[in-house]
Amino acid sequence: MPVQSEEIRKIDPEHKYRRVLAASTLAGDAVKNSAGEDLGKLDEIMIDIPTGRVAYAVLSFGGFMRMGNKLFAVPWDALTVDEDQKHFILDVDKGRLENAPGFDKDNWPDMADRTWGTRIYSFYGRTPYWESGEHEGLNGGRSRSATTKF
């Protein structure tokens, strides 16, 4: 899987980009791959409450008018934001995404199940956030997590 060299794609180098955005402003944003193929929409951003970190983003793919959509948990650091084009980039082939582990709206996964979480992160070639570094949790305790790419 190619590694992207920038966290935020910038067409206009003079434009100042925001580093912090409300999660609600991101929901519904398009997700495309590096070939420009539409992969769906960002449906939700899931927070790991004890650590205060983004556990994963929920990508909605397929279906019509949100009916029959398949949902995918995507590691947050697998996404790159293209602020100029107002969409996210997930560097995965559309055919591969169709075979990714997913879930439906009535059966949400539990990130507390580290086996499931590790399988998801592995599918996208990422290290689970709980294995990739330490930082302060919300309650001042040390917890393991990664930095996010936003």
C-alpha positions, 0 to 999 in steps of 0.5 A: 500500500503506498504511503502518502507523503502529506497529511493534508493535501494543499493546492494553494500553498498560501491558504491557511488550513485548519488543524481542528474541526468539529466532527459534525462538519466531517460527517457526510464528506465524500471518501475517494481513493487516490485514483479518484474513485468514489468509495462512499461517505464518512458516516461517523467518527468513533471516539475511544472515551478512556483515551480521548482518541479517534478509534476509527471512522465509519465509511458508508459504501454502496446502497441507495439513499442509505438503504443497503449500505455496508459500513466499514470501520476504517483506521483514522490514520488511514484517511488523508484529508484533501481540504481543497477538494473537501473530501477524504482520501483512503488509499485502497482499491474499490474492489478491495474495499468491497471485500473489507470486513464490514458491518451493518447499522444494526450490528456495530462492532465493539472496539473493546474486542481487540481481536476485531480491532486488530483485524480491521487495522491489519486489513488497512496495513495500519498499527492499532492506535492502542499499540503505537505510542503513549499519551495522556488519557482523559482522566490523566492516566497513561494510555496507548494510542497513536497520533491522528492524521488530521 
